Amino acid sequence: MTQRSLQHSRFRLSPLINALLLSTLPLSLNAAPALEEVLVTAQKRSESTQDIPVAVTGLGGDMLDKLGFDNANDIGAQVPNMQVSGAYGEVQPIFSIRGVSMSDYSSNQASPIGVYVDEAYLGPTYSHGASFFDVDRLEVLRGPQGTLYGKNTTGGAINIITRTPDIAGEGRRYLKAGVGNFNSHSIEGATESVLIDNTLAVRVAGSLKKSDGWMDIVGKDANGAETDFRGGRIAFNWLINDRLDAVLKLTSAANDGSSTPPKGEPRTDLRGTGTEGDSNGFIDYTGYSRPESLGFHQVEANASGALTTKTDLAVATVNYNADNYTLTSVTSYLNADYYQEQDTDGGPNGLLEIIWSSDSQSYSQDLRFTSAFDGMFNIIAGVYYGFEELYMHNTYLIYRDPPDPRVLLAKPDTAGDAPFLLVVGQVVQRMTTEKESAAAYTQMRFDFTANLGMDIGLRYTRDRNTMPYLNLSRYSDDGEPIGTWVPGNNTGVDNGWVRTPLTPDALLALVANPQAFSAFTSAGYTHGPFTLDSAPELDVVESEVTGKVGLDYRFNDEWMVYTSASRGYRAGSYNGGVYYVERPVETAYAAPEYIDALEIGLKADLFENSVRLNMAAFSYDYTDQQFINVVGISNFLENAGASSILGFEAELWARLTERLTVQTTLGYLDTEYSELSLANTETLNDPDDQVDLSGNELISAPKLNLSYSVDYDLLVTDHGYLSANVNASFQDDQWYSAYNNQNGYGEIRQDAYWLYNGRLSWYANDGSYSVSMWGKNLLDEEYHVYALNLQASFGFDEYIAGEPRSYGVEVSMSF
């Protein structure tokens, strides 16, 4: 049986699993205990997930522990139509919700999924995983959140709420430690104390995680994907008086791990040229052919190095609590740094190696009024201001080893590039961006009757995006300055060199005559004299109106239905990729993207709250979607003309008995680019050659996704109980490129796969301790979380593997 047929045979088991789970529902539901109520602050006030007409999944800290969540990458397994990939390590998760994803790997680009820690917005993606310890609850909102959250939430929002010290001294104090394969070991704990009775309390939490990494770099002492994380948080809760309270949380986290080296799969076809040798028929442009003997999680990378992040976050929340309203101030400051040495080609030669580096500082202030009126009308209204400055410094080391002459036989069109690639050296990109955002918003609630309600939300946002500094310069392999493209390129050619028609015979003649070769290469580069001056400053001001209108009706205590129309947007962004000529704003800046969404859903608590069912269907009109398009040696941040998303999702929880709880989720997506034309990367000598990609599926948008989770108490005694959790998730086939299977992109995809996890735990009845054995990806499924076509200028496809099987033991004590 082939791998493909095996995957589909495994998928066909899912209806059977569903049937078995559902068939157990009538066994003893009337006697089954109720499910726990999940309270969230998704709409800026504390409410049950079942009382708000919003598609939201809430996971409390106890549930996160039971499922074995220890980083943000674990979230997607329990949320329908959501994926989380750790392509750049667990401290930099990439989120995708309902087909809305982050395809741009540039550090200046904001995710379309807003991430908030204690209501503070985190812009840099490399800061998103830094606060995932001592978590009180996690909230995932699906769909545009253009009213209360604002920009950069076209796909949804993720709220990470950390624990706050209890002034009464009843907060959770714990210490947990674990060991696992890949020489992993971790320790996390928290304690708190009342400093002034009924007035002031403090909580201190910390986390340390270290592992040797799971990507084997052949011939190297250290593995890739190492983790060396340390984080700490101190939180103060101050009840100033009967009306006024304040919470201050200070978090500092750092990771000194190593990057996950991609696998380079050579695609330059030598078959038929008579020069295959021992290359298995395919090479990259330096002649490397990945050996078939390498395992799925093995590479021969020569330059894979550090991945370090540093995040400092301060959040101060102040509430004034009147009799029928609350005034809230949320002030935050974020300082985040990032550095990564990535061997992009994943091979032993110096083909393409990139050093990513950036640091950012941001500040935000949110002031809001939240009513608690007795009548039919309530309102949330506020103003928001945010500012972010980010400096990016990337170094691209290109062709430190020369091209293989056999490439000319396989791809004669590359002949004009060959002389320049022999001495291209390094490209160093320096860029500063500033983002200033101001907004006013309101969400009004009308309860016309006890059963019928309406929400009307409106938000006005004014964004100013500035690029005060941009410089792209060329250096030798030894780091000596040679020249500058931006500013200084007067040729009008937006490429690293002038492409010159060159036959193989002419190339060989140039190689044989070093003087002629030197003159030829020096004349060809499109750069001016070396300078660190900046290109002219670019500045864009955007004004956007977003919001929502929704109706909901509750038939009884068990059933509620709702429908809504909403609009969200993701702010525009400057192209963070490499280009070679000064550009006006129209081409250096990607315009904002928009989603107009229609949604209808239901929420139900059945059988005396022992069964919970939530469902939603939605339709998105997606315009100007932003994504990165790699063309040869250039990167372009572009807007797709238009696309559409239709989808459905369902979540079912059932507490069947005191000892058995099951959960299942289902998500379905039907996505399509309706207007999209991109460059044909197979004909780089013809820059005007465009490919019509309308009708293709969106990136990272599998048609079907499923998850199951079963909790069963295997043994119950007077001293404790033995509990097992088994959970599984399924992701259908998906594309990682808008080209889908066109123009050489057919392998930039991931076939359908299942992941299975398990946890076996002994819990003391008094909650004083627990001991757990756990495993993730138990069947050691091999899958990729990211892929990129780099054939045009480098001759290979890049793949980043998902994590292999991991397992370990954890001990936790509460006091």
Stockholm file with secondary structure:
# STOCKHOLM 1.0

chainA/1-815         MTQRSLQHSRFRLSPLINALLLSTLPLSLNAAPALEEVLVTAQKRSESTQDIPVAVTGLGGDMLDKLGFDNANDIGAQVPNMQVSGAYGEVQPIFSIRGVSMSDYSSNQASPIGVYVDEAYLGPTYSHGASFFDVDRLEVLRGPQGTLYGKNTTGGAINIITRTPDIAGEGRRYLKAGVGNFNSHSIEGATESVLIDNTLAVRVAGSLKKSDGWMDIVGKDANGAETDFRGGRIAFNWLINDRLDAVLKLTSAANDGSSTPPKGEPRTDLRGTGTEGDSNGFIDYTGYSRPESLGFHQVEANASGALTTKTDLAVATVNYNADNYTLTSVTSYLNADYYQEQDTDGGPNGLLEIIWSSDSQSYSQDLRFTSAFDGMFNIIAGVYYGFEELYMHNTYLIYRDPPDPRVLLAKPDTAGDAPFLLVVGQVVQRMTTEKESAAAYTQMRFDFTANLGMDIGLRYTRDRNTMPYLNLSRYSDDGEPIGTWVPGNNTGVDNGWVRTPLTPDALLALVANPQAFSAFTSAGYTHGPFTLDSAPELDVVESEVTGKVGLDYRFNDEWMVYTSASRGYRAGSYNGGVYYVERPVETAYAAPEYIDALEIGLKADLFENSVRLNMAAFSYDYTDQQFINVVGISNFLENAGASSILGFEAELWARLTERLTVQTTLGYLDTEYSELSLANTETLNDPDDQVDLSGNELISAPKLNLSYSVDYDLLVTDHGYLSANVNASFQDDQWYSAYNNQNGYGEIRQDAYWLYNGRLSWYANDGSYSVSMWGKNLLDEEYHVYALNLQASFGFDEYIAGEPRSYGVEVSMSF
#=GR chainA/1-815 SS CCHHHHHHHHHTHHHHHHHHHHHTTTSSGGGSCCCCCCEECTTSSCEEGGGSSSCEEEEEHHHHHHHTCCSGGGGGGGSTTEEEECTTCTTSCEEEETTEECCCCCTTCCCSEEEEETTEECCSGGGTTTTCSSEEEEEEEESCCTTTTCSSCSSEEEEEEECCCCTTSCCCCEEEEEEETTTEEEEEEEEEEEEETTTEEEEEEEEEEEECCSBEETTCSSCBSCEEEEEEEEEEEEECSSSEEEEEEEEEEEEEEECCCCEEEECEECTTTTCCTTSTTEECTTSCCCCTTSCTTEECCSSCCEEEEEEEEEEEEEEEECSSEEEEEEEEEEEEEEEEEECTTCSSSCSEEEEEEEEEEEEEEEEEEEECCSSSEEEEEEEEEEEEEEEEEEEEEECSSCCCTHHHHHCGGGGGTHHHHTTCEEEEEEEEEEEEEEEEEEEEEEESSSSEEEEEEEEEEEEEEEEEEEEEEEECTTSCEEEEEETTCCSCCCSSBCCCCCCHHHHHHHHHCHHHHHHHHHHHBCCBSCCCCCCCCEEEEEEEEEEEEEEEEESSSSEEEEEEEEEEEECCEECCSCCSSCCCHHHHEECCEEEEEEEEEEEEEETTTTEEEEEEEEEEEEESCEEEEEETTEEEEEECSEEEEEEEEEEEEEECSSSEEEEEEEEEEEEEEEECEEECTTCTTCTTCEEECTTCCCBTCCSEEEEEEEEEEEEECSSEEEEEEEEEEEECCEESSTTTTSTTCTTSEECCEEEEEEEEEEEETTSSEEEEEEEESTTCCCCEEEEEEEHHHHSEEEEEECCCCEEEEEEEEEC
#=GC SS_cons         CCHHHHHHHHHTHHHHHHHHHHHTTTSSGGGSCCCCCCEECTTSSCEEGGGSSSCEEEEEHHHHHHHTCCSGGGGGGGSTTEEEECTTCTTSCEEEETTEECCCCCTTCCCSEEEEETTEECCSGGGTTTTCSSEEEEEEEESCCTTTTCSSCSSEEEEEEECCCCTTSCCCCEEEEEEETTTEEEEEEEEEEEEETTTEEEEEEEEEEEECCSBEETTCSSCBSCEEEEEEEEEEEEECSSSEEEEEEEEEEEEEEECCCCEEEECEECTTTTCCTTSTTEECTTSCCCCTTSCTTEECCSSCCEEEEEEEEEEEEEEEECSSEEEEEEEEEEEEEEEEEECTTCSSSCSEEEEEEEEEEEEEEEEEEEECCSSSEEEEEEEEEEEEEEEEEEEEEECSSCCCTHHHHHCGGGGGTHHHHTTCEEEEEEEEEEEEEEEEEEEEEEESSSSEEEEEEEEEEEEEEEEEEEEEEEECTTSCEEEEEETTCCSCCCSSBCCCCCCHHHHHHHHHCHHHHHHHHHHHBCCBSCCCCCCCCEEEEEEEEEEEEEEEEESSSSEEEEEEEEEEEECCEECCSCCSSCCCHHHHEECCEEEEEEEEEEEEEETTTTEEEEEEEEEEEEESCEEEEEETTEEEEEECSEEEEEEEEEEEEEECSSSEEEEEEEEEEEEEEEECEEECTTCTTCTTCEEECTTCCCBTCCSEEEEEEEEEEEEECSSEEEEEEEEEEEECCEESSTTTTSTTCTTSEECCEEEEEEEEEEEETTSSEEEEEEEESTTCCCCEEEEEEEHHHHSEEEEEECCCCEEEEEEEEEC
//
